[in-house]
Amino acid sequence: MTKRYLGNIITQNPTAPTGNSGANYGVATGVWSLSEARTFSAAGDWPIPASAPGAPTIGTATAGDTIATVAFTANADDGGLDVTSFTATSNPGSITGSASSSPVTVTGLTNGTAYTFTVTATNGAGTSAASAASNSVTPALPQRGVFMGGRSSNSSTAQINVIQYIEIPTTGNASDFGDLTAARSENSGAGSSTRALSAGGDNTSGQYVKNIDYFAMPSTGNASDFGDLAVNMVMGAGASNGTRALFADGVGTGPYDTINYVTIASTGNATDYGDFTSTYTFAGLASTTRALFGGGIDSSYENSIRYYTISSTGNGTDFGDLTIARYDISGLSSATRGVFCGGRQTGNSVSNVMDYVTIASAGNATDFGDFANGDQRESCASTSSSTRGVIAGGTGNVGTQPNNRIDYITIASTGNSSDFGDLNNVASQAAATSNCHGGL
């Protein structure tokens, strides 16, 4: 073995540097004379000490239910060592998530809170500076609509107990959610951001019922018993804000001119709210403060709309008139605008008309547009997000069988509906609600 003397030290010849590559960046061994070091440095082979990586370039953040996904681009400067992790940090809260590559998912966020995110990169030498802040995103529950029960054919015993759901901002077919406590049709729907209610209806024995079911909207599963309406009720309508649901009586085994209310977050029997007109198969919709019920039939087809202040009790006040008198009608709303959809009109023909009102100001309805493809629809189930209305199922011309079509509209505009997809189970006379409708 070759030896050399450096002062009083006897050492082996040093190992040549490995250069500036990969995870071994910066490695060299042995004892070096100054001339040897200069020789390797001049050749570009002398190791450079490793450092923290460069800051990533931020991409787009997207939000879900208590989560956000943060995209980014890694910096080409890895500091000379392999990057082992990337970390996204929220503002506010400094809540973090890590991943080995883009994107990073951050969990444990609060729905309804706006967040931005920065991303750092880490290698064996340290952690980079933070990226620029991302766009602001607000986690929220999925915008989900549900259709509850209904009738699968014109048979008097064709009621179903199926709950179906859609994600309102998308398009596509409905999916199975679970079951009501019993099969029923001509029931009424209402709900909050977390809970859906189905009230009353007609069961497979042809009996009117007063049962109220409830289930949690963000999950899937079967409904549970909530309590009872004051009377057995069918062909009524529901409307709700985030706290209280109103169920206006259609036809019952007692007086059918009453409105009941429940506190959605609780369970128990309904309480009397006030009186309604002697009509049935009308539509309900709501803003955060006001419920509207429109259309229906008694001795004749109705075009009247009445409004109620949800947080109080009492009888309704005249709002205005629909563009066409009709019943078997459905309703949906944003926070500011209500839309009444389809129905059976004077002369016993089925309507393709949709008309709208501004909920905060009384007045007659204005034409919105028609159902897609010239469809005529009655006994539909309608619900909405804050921007999009969805109309599902129902029947076409008088005497036709229920269909499975789902249409949608943009509530703030006007125009004909567009195809959304299909129900998983054919249904007419179903109830509907969502966790993001205009009453929330």
Secondary structure, DSSP 4 states (H G I P E B T S, - for coil): ---EEETTEEEPPPPPP--S-GGGTT---S---HHHHHHHHHTT-S-----PPPPPEEEEEEE-SS-EEEEEE--S--TTS---EEEEEEETT--EEEESSS-EEE-SPPTT--BEEEEEEEETTEEPPP------B------EEEEE--BSSSSTT-B--EEEEEETTS-S--EEEEE-SS--BS-EEEE-SSEEEEEEEE-TTS-EEEEEEEEESSS----EEEEEEEEEEES-EEEE-SSEEEEE--EESS-SSEEEEEETTS-S--EEEEE--S-BS-EEEE-SSEEEEE--BSSSB--EEEEEETTS-S--EEEEE-SS-EES-EEEE-SSEEEEE--EETTTEEP-EEEEEETTS----EEEEE-GGG---BS-EEEE-SSEEEEE--BSSTTPPP--EEEEEETTS-S--EEEEE-SS--BS-EEEESSSTT-
